[in-house]
Amino acid sequence: MAKYLPALIDIRNKQTDEDGDSNEIRVRTEGKLYYLENETVLYYQEEGTSPDGEASFFLTIPRNSEKKAAKMVRFGEERMTIHFEEGTLWETALVTPFGNLNIFFNTQKMDYDLNEDQGRIQIEYTMELSRQNPIRNAIDIRYKVLSANKEWEEER
């Protein structure tokens, strides 16, 4: 079994529709950082994001790869896997108790800076749900390993 470090995770996702209207979703939670040989994995849970009350997420980022990419897996009553890689279109299905919804993710920008104590992941993409108008997303994920001597500092 892989060892993990407890981490504070701060996620901001700014969504903008075709009319230019935007809103920001922010999640700040404790999670786990798995710093494996060839990849970094963040695990966290969100309350109130699913009809059953919570959803779990794994964000996996390969290291030592020529292309920057990430894979996000969502577990809960609604399930989905997303692959983010700059310049690629990813089609997936959001599996719900009421049926599957097709979703398309087109990644325009993928960048990250990761280390064993803290990191930042930035992804810009459009999301199109069942052929509706696309929504632009700019997601900024930061993590910082927790220890007895460290506290999360508000940097933004």
VENKANOR-V485525 format. One record per backbone hydrogen bond with DSSP energy under -0.5 kcal/mol. CO is the residue of the C=O (numbers start at 0). NH is the residue of the N-H. If there is no record, write none. Layout:
BEGIN
{{CO;NH} {CO;NH}}
END
This chain:
BEGIN
{{4;32} {5;145} {6;30} {7;143} {8;28} {9;141} {10;26} {11;139} {12;14} {12;24} {13;137} {14;22} {15;135} {16;19} {20;16} {22;14} {24;12} {26;10} {28;8} {29;44} {30;6} {31;33} {31;42} {32;4} {32;34} {33;35} {33;40} {37;62} {38;35} {39;60} {40;33} {41;58} {42;31} {43;56} {45;48} {45;54} {49;52} {52;47} {54;45} {55;74} {56;43} {57;59} {57;72} {58;41} {59;70} {60;39} {67;85} {69;83} {70;59} {71;81} {72;57} {73;79} {74;55} {78;94} {79;73} {81;71} {81;83} {82;84} {83;69} {84;87} {87;106} {89;104} {91;102} {92;94} {93;95} {93;100} {94;78} {95;98} {98;95} {100;93} {101;129} {102;91} {103;127} {104;89} {104;106} {105;107} {105;125} {106;86} {108;123} {110;121} {112;119} {116;144} {117;114} {118;142} {119;112} {120;140} {121;110} {122;138} {123;107} {123;108} {124;136} {125;105} {126;128} {126;134} {127;103} {127;129} {128;131} {134;126} {135;15} {136;124} {137;13} {138;122} {139;11} {140;120} {141;9} {142;118} {143;7} {146;149} {149;146} {152;154}}
END
